[in-house]
Amino acid sequence: MQRFLKQIPANNSVFAAAPSTPASGLYEFVPTNGNVVGNYPPGYVQAITNSSVVTAINALGANAVLRDMGKTIFARIGDAGTSYGRFRQVQVLGLAPISAAQGFIGGAAGSLFGVNGTTPGADAYVNYLTVYVPVPVGGVLAGSIYNNDVLSGGSM
């Protein structure tokens, strides 16, 4: 039965973000008013608009990685846009070593395993820094603001 199941190796679930400005090219999904699920269409994607979120992501710098959240959506780009594309949901993680001061993994002083942000945070559309990246389909990349085509590389 396993031959019919798609297997995704664990090493394909984390990707490097752009080292100098990781927030460049990341989108947030904005659900429409009648959307009760929240992170699935109907809705549209837009470049992250909240400056404090962009600053928080860019502050991670070279320590920023993108964890694949396993979901691809098809959405309009912009509130009144006429362009559409496929976008993969990722979570921005900030890698940091576990320090001796934490004493153990977990607990009040324990590691957050790279998870940043809160819910609801400064921007309700990017809780825990969960965002979207455009995915090339048929050689075409949705949107024009993303500068790292290699990120998706066909493995998503």
CNS distance restraints for C-alpha pairs under 8 A (distance, minus, plus):
assign (resid   1 and name CA) (resid   5 and name CA) 7.38 0.50 0.50
assign (resid   8 and name CA) (resid  12 and name CA) 6.88 0.50 0.50
assign (resid   9 and name CA) (resid  13 and name CA) 7.47 0.50 0.50
assign (resid  12 and name CA) (resid 155 and name CA) 7.09 0.50 0.50
assign (resid  13 and name CA) (resid  67 and name CA) 5.76 0.50 0.50
assign (resid  13 and name CA) (resid  68 and name CA) 4.96 0.50 0.50
assign (resid  13 and name CA) (resid  69 and name CA) 7.89 0.50 0.50
assign (resid  14 and name CA) (resid  65 and name CA) 6.59 0.50 0.50
assign (resid  14 and name CA) (resid  66 and name CA) 5.54 0.50 0.50
assign (resid  14 and name CA) (resid  67 and name CA) 4.44 0.50 0.50
assign (resid  14 and name CA) (resid  68 and name CA) 5.98 0.50 0.50
assign (resid  15 and name CA) (resid  65 and name CA) 5.66 0.50 0.50
assign (resid  15 and name CA) (resid  66 and name CA) 5.08 0.50 0.50
assign (resid  15 and name CA) (resid  67 and name CA) 6.48 0.50 0.50
assign (resid  15 and name CA) (resid  68 and name CA) 7.74 0.50 0.50
assign (resid  15 and name CA) (resid 151 and name CA) 6.49 0.50 0.50
assign (resid  16 and name CA) (resid  64 and name CA) 6.88 0.50 0.50
assign (resid  16 and name CA) (resid  65 and name CA) 4.66 0.50 0.50
assign (resid  16 and name CA) (resid  66 and name CA) 6.13 0.50 0.50
assign (resid  16 and name CA) (resid 151 and name CA) 7.17 0.50 0.50
assign (resid  17 and name CA) (resid  22 and name CA) 5.26 0.50 0.50
assign (resid  17 and name CA) (resid  62 and name CA) 7.68 0.50 0.50
assign (resid  17 and name CA) (resid  64 and name CA) 5.86 0.50 0.50
assign (resid  17 and name CA) (resid  65 and name CA) 5.16 0.50 0.50
assign (resid  17 and name CA) (resid  66 and name CA) 6.13 0.50 0.50
assign (resid  17 and name CA) (resid 151 and name CA) 7.60 0.50 0.50
assign (resid  18 and name CA) (resid  22 and name CA) 4.58 0.50 0.50
assign (resid  18 and name CA) (resid  23 and name CA) 7.82 0.50 0.50
assign (resid  18 and name CA) (resid  24 and name CA) 7.59 0.50 0.50
assign (resid  18 and name CA) (resid  62 and name CA) 7.64 0.50 0.50
assign (resid  18 and name CA) (resid 148 and name CA) 7.15 0.50 0.50
assign (resid  19 and name CA) (resid  61 and name CA) 5.55 0.50 0.50
assign (resid  19 and name CA) (resid  62 and name CA) 4.52 0.50 0.50
assign (resid  19 and name CA) (resid  63 and name CA) 7.83 0.50 0.50
assign (resid  19 and name CA) (resid  64 and name CA) 7.42 0.50 0.50
assign (resid  20 and name CA) (resid  58 and name CA) 7.33 0.50 0.50
assign (resid  20 and name CA) (resid  61 and name CA) 5.60 0.50 0.50
assign (resid  20 and name CA) (resid  62 and name CA) 6.66 0.50 0.50
assign (resid  21 and name CA) (resid  57 and name CA) 7.98 0.50 0.50
assign (resid  21 and name CA) (resid  58 and name CA) 5.15 0.50 0.50
assign (resid  21 and name CA) (resid  61 and name CA) 6.45 0.50 0.50
assign (resid  22 and name CA) (resid  57 and name CA) 6.30 0.50 0.50
assign (resid  22 and name CA) (resid  58 and name CA) 5.37 0.50 0.50
assign (resid  22 and name CA) (resid  60 and name CA) 7.74 0.50 0.50
assign (resid  22 and name CA) (resid  61 and name CA) 6.44 0.50 0.50
assign (resid  22 and name CA) (resid  64 and name CA) 6.74 0.50 0.50
assign (resid  23 and name CA) (resid  54 and name CA) 5.66 0.50 0.50
assign (resid  23 and name CA) (resid  57 and name CA) 5.65 0.50 0.50
assign (resid  23 and name CA) (resid  58 and name CA) 5.72 0.50 0.50
assign (resid  24 and name CA) (resid 145 and name CA) 7.48 0.50 0.50
assign (resid  24 and name CA) (resid 146 and name CA) 6.72 0.50 0.50
assign (resid  24 and name CA) (resid 147 and name CA) 7.63 0.50 0.50
assign (resid  25 and name CA) (resid  47 and name CA) 6.96 0.50 0.50
assign (resid  25 and name CA) (resid 133 and name CA) 6.95 0.50 0.50
assign (resid  25 and name CA) (resid 145 and name CA) 5.24 0.50 0.50
assign (resid  25 and name CA) (resid 146 and name CA) 3.99 0.50 0.50
assign (resid  25 and name CA) (resid 147 and name CA) 6.58 0.50 0.50
assign (resid  26 and name CA) (resid  47 and name CA) 6.12 0.50 0.50
assign (resid  26 and name CA) (resid  48 and name CA) 6.47 0.50 0.50
assign (resid  26 and name CA) (resid 131 and name CA) 6.41 0.50 0.50
assign (resid  26 and name CA) (resid 132 and name CA) 5.85 0.50 0.50
assign (resid  26 and name CA) (resid 133 and name CA) 5.43 0.50 0.50
assign (resid  26 and name CA) (resid 146 and name CA) 7.26 0.50 0.50
assign (resid  27 and name CA) (resid  45 and name CA) 6.03 0.50 0.50
assign (resid  27 and name CA) (resid  46 and name CA) 5.27 0.50 0.50
assign (resid  27 and name CA) (resid  47 and name CA) 4.38 0.50 0.50
assign (resid  27 and name CA) (resid  48 and name CA) 5.30 0.50 0.50
assign (resid  27 and name CA) (resid 131 and name CA) 5.80 0.50 0.50
assign (resid  27 and name CA) (resid 132 and name CA) 4.94 0.50 0.50
assign (resid  27 and name CA) (resid 133 and name CA) 6.17 0.50 0.50
assign (resid  28 and name CA) (resid  45 and name CA) 5.48 0.50 0.50
assign (resid  28 and name CA) (resid  46 and name CA) 5.56 0.50 0.50
assign (resid  28 and name CA) (resid  47 and name CA) 6.16 0.50 0.50
assign (resid  28 and name CA) (resid  48 and name CA) 5.49 0.50 0.50
assign (resid  28 and name CA) (resid 125 and name CA) 5.95 0.50 0.50
assign (resid  28 and name CA) (resid 126 and name CA) 6.30 0.50 0.50
assign (resid  28 and name CA) (resid 131 and name CA) 5.28 0.50 0.50
assign (resid  28 and name CA) (resid 132 and name CA) 5.99 0.50 0.50
assign (resid  29 and name CA) (resid  39 and name CA) 6.75 0.50 0.50
assign (resid  29 and name CA) (resid  43 and name CA) 6.95 0.50 0.50
assign (resid  29 and name CA) (resid  44 and name CA) 5.79 0.50 0.50
assign (resid  29 and name CA) (resid  45 and name CA) 4.40 0.50 0.50
assign (resid  29 and name CA) (resid  46 and name CA) 6.64 0.50 0.50
assign (resid  29 and name CA) (resid 125 and name CA) 6.28 0.50 0.50
assign (resid  29 and name CA) (resid 131 and name CA) 7.37 0.50 0.50
assign (resid  29 and name CA) (resid 132 and name CA) 7.26 0.50 0.50
assign (resid  30 and name CA) (resid  38 and name CA) 7.99 0.50 0.50
assign (resid  30 and name CA) (resid  39 and name CA) 7.88 0.50 0.50
assign (resid  30 and name CA) (resid  43 and name CA) 5.51 0.50 0.50
assign (resid  30 and name CA) (resid  44 and name CA) 5.39 0.50 0.50
assign (resid  30 and name CA) (resid  45 and name CA) 5.93 0.50 0.50
assign (resid  30 and name CA) (resid  46 and name CA) 7.52 0.50 0.50
assign (resid  30 and name CA) (resid 125 and name CA) 6.44 0.50 0.50
assign (resid  31 and name CA) (resid  35 and name CA) 5.92 0.50 0.50
assign (resid  31 and name CA) (resid  38 and name CA) 5.64 0.50 0.50
assign (resid  31 and name CA) (resid  39 and name CA) 6.76 0.50 0.50
assign (resid  31 and name CA) (resid  40 and name CA) 7.34 0.50 0.50
assign (resid  31 and name CA) (resid  41 and name CA) 6.54 0.50 0.50
assign (resid  31 and name CA) (resid  42 and name CA) 6.09 0.50 0.50
assign (resid  31 and name CA) (resid  43 and name CA) 4.06 0.50 0.50
assign (resid  31 and name CA) (resid  44 and name CA) 6.51 0.50 0.50
assign (resid  32 and name CA) (resid  41 and name CA) 7.90 0.50 0.50
assign (resid  32 and name CA) (resid  42 and name CA) 5.92 0.50 0.50
assign (resid  32 and name CA) (resid  43 and name CA) 4.71 0.50 0.50
assign (resid  32 and name CA) (resid  44 and name CA) 7.73 0.50 0.50
assign (resid  35 and name CA) (resid  41 and name CA) 7.46 0.50 0.50
assign (resid  35 and name CA) (resid  42 and name CA) 6.35 0.50 0.50
assign (resid  35 and name CA) (resid  43 and name CA) 7.68 0.50 0.50
assign (resid  40 and name CA) (resid  73 and name CA) 6.96 0.50 0.50
assign (resid  41 and name CA) (resid  73 and name CA) 7.26 0.50 0.50
assign (resid  41 and name CA) (resid  74 and name CA) 7.51 0.50 0.50
assign (resid  41 and name CA) (resid  75 and name CA) 6.64 0.50 0.50
assign (resid  42 and name CA) (resid  75 and name CA) 7.62 0.50 0.50
assign (resid  43 and name CA) (resid  75 and name CA) 6.78 0.50 0.50
assign (resid  43 and name CA) (resid  76 and name CA) 7.30 0.50 0.50
assign (resid  44 and name CA) (resid  75 and name CA) 5.37 0.50 0.50
assign (resid  44 and name CA) (resid  76 and name CA) 4.80 0.50 0.50
assign (resid  44 and name CA) (resid  77 and name CA) 5.76 0.50 0.50
assign (resid  44 and name CA) (resid  78 and name CA) 5.91 0.50 0.50
assign (resid  44 and name CA) (resid  79 and name CA) 6.16 0.50 0.50
assign (resid  45 and name CA) (resid  75 and name CA) 6.51 0.50 0.50
assign (resid  45 and name CA) (resid  76 and name CA) 6.27 0.50 0.50
assign (resid  45 and name CA) (resid  77 and name CA) 5.09 0.50 0.50
assign (resid  45 and name CA) (resid  78 and name CA) 5.78 0.50 0.50
assign (resid  45 and name CA) (resid  79 and name CA) 7.76 0.50 0.50
assign (resid  46 and name CA) (resid  77 and name CA) 6.02 0.50 0.50
assign (resid  46 and name CA) (resid  78 and name CA) 5.21 0.50 0.50
assign (resid  46 and name CA) (resid  79 and name CA) 7.76 0.50 0.50
assign (resid  48 and name CA) (resid  53 and name CA) 7.70 0.50 0.50
assign (resid  48 and name CA) (resid  54 and name CA) 7.00 0.50 0.50
assign (resid  49 and name CA) (resid  54 and name CA) 7.81 0.50 0.50
assign (resid  50 and name CA) (resid  54 and name CA) 6.50 0.50 0.50
assign (resid  50 and name CA) (resid 122 and name CA) 7.25 0.50 0.50
assign (resid  50 and name CA) (resid 123 and name CA) 6.21 0.50 0.50
assign (resid  51 and name CA) (resid  55 and name CA) 6.04 0.50 0.50
assign (resid  52 and name CA) (resid  56 and name CA) 6.07 0.50 0.50
assign (resid  52 and name CA) (resid 122 and name CA) 7.01 0.50 0.50
assign (resid  53 and name CA) (resid  57 and name CA) 6.22 0.50 0.50
assign (resid  53 and name CA) (resid 122 and name CA) 6.82 0.50 0.50
assign (resid  53 and name CA) (resid 123 and name CA) 7.05 0.50 0.50
assign (resid  53 and name CA) (resid 129 and name CA) 7.94 0.50 0.50
assign (resid  54 and name CA) (resid  58 and name CA) 6.05 0.50 0.50
assign (resid  55 and name CA) (resid  59 and name CA) 5.94 0.50 0.50
assign (resid  56 and name CA) (resid  60 and name CA) 6.90 0.50 0.50
assign (resid  57 and name CA) (resid  61 and name CA) 7.46 0.50 0.50
assign (resid  57 and name CA) (resid  64 and name CA) 7.52 0.50 0.50
assign (resid  57 and name CA) (resid  92 and name CA) 7.37 0.50 0.50
assign (resid  57 and name CA) (resid 129 and name CA) 7.95 0.50 0.50
assign (resid  60 and name CA) (resid  64 and name CA) 5.24 0.50 0.50
assign (resid  60 and name CA) (resid  94 and name CA) 5.79 0.50 0.50
assign (resid  63 and name CA) (resid  93 and name CA) 7.96 0.50 0.50
assign (resid  63 and name CA) (resid  94 and name CA) 5.35 0.50 0.50
assign (resid  63 and name CA) (resid  95 and name CA) 5.16 0.50 0.50
assign (resid  63 and name CA) (resid  96 and name CA) 7.40 0.50 0.50
assign (resid  64 and name CA) (resid  92 and name CA) 6.44 0.50 0.50
assign (resid  64 and name CA) (resid  93 and name CA) 5.59 0.50 0.50
assign (resid  64 and name CA) (resid  94 and name CA) 4.72 0.50 0.50
assign (resid  64 and name CA) (resid  95 and name CA) 6.43 0.50 0.50
assign (resid  65 and name CA) (resid  92 and name CA) 5.82 0.50 0.50
assign (resid  65 and name CA) (resid  93 and name CA) 5.30 0.50 0.50
assign (resid  65 and name CA) (resid  94 and name CA) 6.51 0.50 0.50
assign (resid  65 and name CA) (resid  95 and name CA) 7.36 0.50 0.50
assign (resid  66 and name CA) (resid  90 and name CA) 5.73 0.50 0.50
assign (resid  66 and name CA) (resid  91 and name CA) 5.46 0.50 0.50
assign (resid  66 and name CA) (resid  92 and name CA) 4.76 0.50 0.50
assign (resid  66 and name CA) (resid  93 and name CA) 6.12 0.50 0.50
assign (resid  67 and name CA) (resid  90 and name CA) 5.24 0.50 0.50
assign (resid  67 and name CA) (resid  91 and name CA) 5.05 0.50 0.50
assign (resid  67 and name CA) (resid  92 and name CA) 6.48 0.50 0.50
assign (resid  67 and name CA) (resid  93 and name CA) 6.99 0.50 0.50
assign (resid  68 and name CA) (resid  88 and name CA) 7.58 0.50 0.50
assign (resid  68 and name CA) (resid  89 and name CA) 6.48 0.50 0.50
assign (resid  68 and name CA) (resid  90 and name CA) 4.64 0.50 0.50
assign (resid  68 and name CA) (resid  91 and name CA) 6.72 0.50 0.50
assign (resid  69 and name CA) (resid  88 and name CA) 7.79 0.50 0.50
assign (resid  69 and name CA) (resid  89 and name CA) 5.49 0.50 0.50
assign (resid  69 and name CA) (resid  90 and name CA) 5.12 0.50 0.50
assign (resid  69 and name CA) (resid  91 and name CA) 6.80 0.50 0.50
assign (resid  70 and name CA) (resid  88 and name CA) 7.53 0.50 0.50
assign (resid  70 and name CA) (resid  89 and name CA) 6.86 0.50 0.50
assign (resid  70 and name CA) (resid  90 and name CA) 7.92 0.50 0.50
assign (resid  71 and name CA) (resid  88 and name CA) 5.81 0.50 0.50
assign (resid  71 and name CA) (resid  89 and name CA) 5.56 0.50 0.50
assign (resid  72 and name CA) (resid  86 and name CA) 6.50 0.50 0.50
assign (resid  72 and name CA) (resid  87 and name CA) 5.45 0.50 0.50
assign (resid  72 and name CA) (resid  88 and name CA) 4.33 0.50 0.50
assign (resid  72 and name CA) (resid  89 and name CA) 6.25 0.50 0.50
assign (resid  73 and name CA) (resid  86 and name CA) 5.49 0.50 0.50
assign (resid  73 and name CA) (resid  87 and name CA) 5.33 0.50 0.50
assign (resid  73 and name CA) (resid  88 and name CA) 6.48 0.50 0.50
assign (resid  73 and name CA) (resid  89 and name CA) 7.90 0.50 0.50
assign (resid  74 and name CA) (resid  84 and name CA) 7.03 0.50 0.50
assign (resid  74 and name CA) (resid  85 and name CA) 5.59 0.50 0.50
assign (resid  74 and name CA) (resid  86 and name CA) 4.42 0.50 0.50
assign (resid  74 and name CA) (resid  87 and name CA) 6.40 0.50 0.50
assign (resid  75 and name CA) (resid  84 and name CA) 5.55 0.50 0.50
assign (resid  75 and name CA) (resid  85 and name CA) 5.77 0.50 0.50
assign (resid  75 and name CA) (resid  86 and name CA) 6.44 0.50 0.50
assign (resid  75 and name CA) (resid  87 and name CA) 7.48 0.50 0.50
assign (resid  76 and name CA) (resid  81 and name CA) 6.41 0.50 0.50
assign (resid  76 and name CA) (resid  82 and name CA) 6.88 0.50 0.50
assign (resid  76 and name CA) (resid  83 and name CA) 5.88 0.50 0.50
assign (resid  76 and name CA) (resid  84 and name CA) 4.26 0.50 0.50
assign (resid  76 and name CA) (resid  85 and name CA) 6.55 0.50 0.50
assign (resid  77 and name CA) (resid  81 and name CA) 5.51 0.50 0.50
assign (resid  77 and name CA) (resid  82 and name CA) 7.20 0.50 0.50
assign (resid  77 and name CA) (resid  83 and name CA) 5.64 0.50 0.50
assign (resid  77 and name CA) (resid  84 and name CA) 5.58 0.50 0.50
assign (resid  77 and name CA) (resid  85 and name CA) 7.20 0.50 0.50
assign (resid  77 and name CA) (resid 143 and name CA) 7.13 0.50 0.50
assign (resid  83 and name CA) (resid 142 and name CA) 7.99 0.50 0.50
assign (resid  83 and name CA) (resid 143 and name CA) 7.74 0.50 0.50
assign (resid  84 and name CA) (resid 142 and name CA) 6.79 0.50 0.50
assign (resid  84 and name CA) (resid 143 and name CA) 7.97 0.50 0.50
assign (resid  85 and name CA) (resid 134 and name CA) 7.10 0.50 0.50
assign (resid  85 and name CA) (resid 135 and name CA) 7.77 0.50 0.50
assign (resid  85 and name CA) (resid 141 and name CA) 7.53 0.50 0.50
assign (resid  85 and name CA) (resid 142 and name CA) 4.58 0.50 0.50
assign (resid  85 and name CA) (resid 143 and name CA) 7.14 0.50 0.50
assign (resid  86 and name CA) (resid 134 and name CA) 5.98 0.50 0.50
assign (resid  86 and name CA) (resid 135 and name CA) 5.63 0.50 0.50
assign (resid  86 and name CA) (resid 136 and name CA) 7.53 0.50 0.50
assign (resid  86 and name CA) (resid 137 and name CA) 7.48 0.50 0.50
assign (resid  86 and name CA) (resid 142 and name CA) 6.51 0.50 0.50
assign (resid  87 and name CA) (resid 132 and name CA) 5.68 0.50 0.50
assign (resid  87 and name CA) (resid 133 and name CA) 5.28 0.50 0.50
assign (resid  87 and name CA) (resid 134 and name CA) 4.34 0.50 0.50
assign (resid  87 and name CA) (resid 135 and name CA) 5.35 0.50 0.50
assign (resid  87 and name CA) (resid 142 and name CA) 7.80 0.50 0.50
assign (resid  88 and name CA) (resid 132 and name CA) 5.29 0.50 0.50
assign (resid  88 and name CA) (resid 133 and name CA) 5.33 0.50 0.50
assign (resid  88 and name CA) (resid 134 and name CA) 6.32 0.50 0.50
assign (resid  88 and name CA) (resid 135 and name CA) 6.30 0.50 0.50
assign (resid  88 and name CA) (resid 156 and name CA) 7.66 0.50 0.50
assign (resid  89 and name CA) (resid 130 and name CA) 6.96 0.50 0.50
assign (resid  89 and name CA) (resid 131 and name CA) 5.74 0.50 0.50
assign (resid  89 and name CA) (resid 132 and name CA) 4.43 0.50 0.50
assign (resid  89 and name CA) (resid 133 and name CA) 6.62 0.50 0.50
assign (resid  90 and name CA) (resid 130 and name CA) 5.73 0.50 0.50
assign (resid  90 and name CA) (resid 131 and name CA) 5.48 0.50 0.50
assign (resid  90 and name CA) (resid 132 and name CA) 5.73 0.50 0.50
assign (resid  90 and name CA) (resid 133 and name CA) 7.15 0.50 0.50
assign (resid  91 and name CA) (resid 128 and name CA) 7.39 0.50 0.50
assign (resid  91 and name CA) (resid 129 and name CA) 5.68 0.50 0.50
assign (resid  91 and name CA) (resid 130 and name CA) 4.19 0.50 0.50
assign (resid  91 and name CA) (resid 131 and name CA) 6.01 0.50 0.50
assign (resid  92 and name CA) (resid 115 and name CA) 7.46 0.50 0.50
assign (resid  92 and name CA) (resid 116 and name CA) 7.61 0.50 0.50
assign (resid  92 and name CA) (resid 129 and name CA) 5.50 0.50 0.50
assign (resid  92 and name CA) (resid 130 and name CA) 6.37 0.50 0.50
assign (resid  92 and name CA) (resid 131 and name CA) 7.45 0.50 0.50
assign (resid  93 and name CA) (resid 113 and name CA) 7.96 0.50 0.50
assign (resid  93 and name CA) (resid 114 and name CA) 4.67 0.50 0.50
assign (resid  93 and name CA) (resid 115 and name CA) 5.25 0.50 0.50
assign (resid  93 and name CA) (resid 116 and name CA) 6.51 0.50 0.50
assign (resid  93 and name CA) (resid 129 and name CA) 7.83 0.50 0.50
assign (resid  94 and name CA) (resid 114 and name CA) 4.49 0.50 0.50
assign (resid  94 and name CA) (resid 115 and name CA) 6.65 0.50 0.50
assign (resid  94 and name CA) (resid 116 and name CA) 6.99 0.50 0.50
assign (resid  95 and name CA) (resid 113 and name CA) 7.31 0.50 0.50
assign (resid  95 and name CA) (resid 114 and name CA) 5.06 0.50 0.50
assign (resid  96 and name CA) (resid 113 and name CA) 7.83 0.50 0.50
assign (resid  96 and name CA) (resid 114 and name CA) 6.70 0.50 0.50
assign (resid  98 and name CA) (resid 102 and name CA) 7.05 0.50 0.50
assign (resid  98 and name CA) (resid 105 and name CA) 7.83 0.50 0.50
assign (resid  98 and name CA) (resid 111 and name CA) 6.22 0.50 0.50
assign (resid  99 and name CA) (resid 103 and name CA) 7.52 0.50 0.50
assign (resid 100 and name CA) (resid 104 and name CA) 7.96 0.50 0.50
assign (resid 102 and name CA) (resid 109 and name CA) 5.21 0.50 0.50
assign (resid 102 and name CA) (resid 110 and name CA) 5.25 0.50 0.50
assign (resid 102 and name CA) (resid 111 and name CA) 7.25 0.50 0.50
assign (resid 103 and name CA) (resid 109 and name CA) 7.80 0.50 0.50
assign (resid 103 and name CA) (resid 110 and name CA) 7.38 0.50 0.50
assign (resid 104 and name CA) (resid 110 and name CA) 6.14 0.50 0.50
assign (resid 105 and name CA) (resid 110 and name CA) 4.94 0.50 0.50
assign (resid 105 and name CA) (resid 111 and name CA) 5.82 0.50 0.50
assign (resid 106 and name CA) (resid 110 and name CA) 4.07 0.50 0.50
assign (resid 106 and name CA) (resid 111 and name CA) 5.91 0.50 0.50
assign (resid 106 and name CA) (resid 112 and name CA) 7.59 0.50 0.50
assign (resid 112 and name CA) (resid 116 and name CA) 7.78 0.50 0.50
assign (resid 115 and name CA) (resid 128 and name CA) 6.72 0.50 0.50
assign (resid 115 and name CA) (resid 129 and name CA) 7.92 0.50 0.50
assign (resid 116 and name CA) (resid 128 and name CA) 5.63 0.50 0.50
assign (resid 116 and name CA) (resid 129 and name CA) 6.44 0.50 0.50
assign (resid 117 and name CA) (resid 121 and name CA) 6.50 0.50 0.50
assign (resid 117 and name CA) (resid 127 and name CA) 6.55 0.50 0.50
assign (resid 117 and name CA) (resid 128 and name CA) 4.35 0.50 0.50
assign (resid 117 and name CA) (resid 129 and name CA) 5.76 0.50 0.50
assign (resid 118 and name CA) (resid 127 and name CA) 5.82 0.50 0.50
assign (resid 118 and name CA) (resid 128 and name CA) 5.03 0.50 0.50
assign (resid 118 and name CA) (resid 129 and name CA) 7.93 0.50 0.50
assign (resid 119 and name CA) (resid 124 and name CA) 7.19 0.50 0.50
assign (resid 119 and name CA) (resid 127 and name CA) 4.94 0.50 0.50
assign (resid 119 and name CA) (resid 128 and name CA) 6.33 0.50 0.50
assign (resid 120 and name CA) (resid 124 and name CA) 5.37 0.50 0.50
assign (resid 120 and name CA) (resid 127 and name CA) 6.00 0.50 0.50
assign (resid 121 and name CA) (resid 126 and name CA) 7.68 0.50 0.50
assign (resid 121 and name CA) (resid 127 and name CA) 6.13 0.50 0.50
assign (resid 121 and name CA) (resid 128 and name CA) 7.76 0.50 0.50
assign (resid 123 and name CA) (resid 127 and name CA) 7.15 0.50 0.50
assign (resid 126 and name CA) (resid 130 and name CA) 5.05 0.50 0.50
assign (resid 126 and name CA) (resid 131 and name CA) 5.82 0.50 0.50
assign (resid 133 and name CA) (resid 146 and name CA) 7.86 0.50 0.50
assign (resid 134 and name CA) (resid 141 and name CA) 6.45 0.50 0.50
assign (resid 134 and name CA) (resid 142 and name CA) 5.53 0.50 0.50
assign (resid 134 and name CA) (resid 143 and name CA) 6.96 0.50 0.50
assign (resid 134 and name CA) (resid 146 and name CA) 7.31 0.50 0.50
assign (resid 135 and name CA) (resid 141 and name CA) 6.01 0.50 0.50
assign (resid 135 and name CA) (resid 142 and name CA) 6.72 0.50 0.50
assign (resid 135 and name CA) (resid 152 and name CA) 5.98 0.50 0.50
assign (resid 135 and name CA) (resid 156 and name CA) 7.87 0.50 0.50
assign (resid 136 and name CA) (resid 140 and name CA) 5.12 0.50 0.50
assign (resid 136 and name CA) (resid 141 and name CA) 4.22 0.50 0.50
assign (resid 136 and name CA) (resid 142 and name CA) 6.73 0.50 0.50
assign (resid 136 and name CA) (resid 149 and name CA) 7.58 0.50 0.50
assign (resid 136 and name CA) (resid 152 and name CA) 7.22 0.50 0.50
assign (resid 136 and name CA) (resid 153 and name CA) 7.99 0.50 0.50
assign (resid 136 and name CA) (resid 154 and name CA) 7.35 0.50 0.50
assign (resid 137 and name CA) (resid 141 and name CA) 6.56 0.50 0.50
assign (resid 141 and name CA) (resid 149 and name CA) 7.72 0.50 0.50
assign (resid 149 and name CA) (resid 153 and name CA) 6.91 0.50 0.50
assign (resid 152 and name CA) (resid 156 and name CA) 6.09 0.50 0.50
